[in-house]
Amino acid sequence: MSWGVFRVSCPIPHRIAKTQRFFIGSLKNKCPCFIMDATLRLRLCARLVDEIETLPPRMQAAAKYVVDNGNDFGLDPIRASAKKIGVSPNTLVRLARHLGFDSFDALRAAFRTALVERHDSDSGETWLRRMAAAGPMGAAQARVARNELDIVGRSLQLLRPELAAAVTEDLTAARNVYVTATRASYTLAYYFHYVARMARKRRLTVTRLSA
């Protein structure tokens, strides 16, 4: 087994097979696929990308903005979004009706719901708030957890793809890899040794150094 660096992304599909498309019907028809959840945003964006060339020019501009700036679209009022796009508010109303919504606010609600659900599930704020409200010990534990999340998040932000690729190449190409650490870093180094030796068949040694 060799090491590799994988880039995980969740792009909006640019083409969806006709048998797998999610069409958003009108509210009057009570379309069963019209479910207000985080996945509705993806389905709407996929449909806009698929149909964008068939729309009038101003609606094309609006559709492109919605796909590329879903977070802002979910938060801004209609006039703010229209100003950013360079179209009239009526264009956004027409786009909403094209997608089966009876108003701009109904369309925006789909993006706002997705934004809120993603925030709750990805950032961990919900469980941190519950923990912080569970008395003095819970508040202290929540502060520690938030600090740990911030540290890890910052470390991941600083890990540039080119640096990760260079380190991976050096580790996989080396005949032997020696990991050294001092004081508190030894625990991290030993854990790295534990994980890395499962991915490498070659020798990997941890050497403890004194301060």
Secondary structure as UniProt FT lines:
FT   HELIX           18..20
FT   HELIX           27..29
FT   TURN            32..33
FT   HELIX           38..51
FT   HELIX           52..54
FT   HELIX           57..68
FT   HELIX           70..75
FT   HELIX           78..85
FT   HELIX           89..98
FT   TURN            99..100
FT   HELIX           104..123
FT   HELIX           125..132
FT   HELIX           135..158
FT   HELIX           161..173
FT   STRAND          177..182
FT   TURN            183..184
FT   HELIX           185..199
FT   STRAND          204..209
//
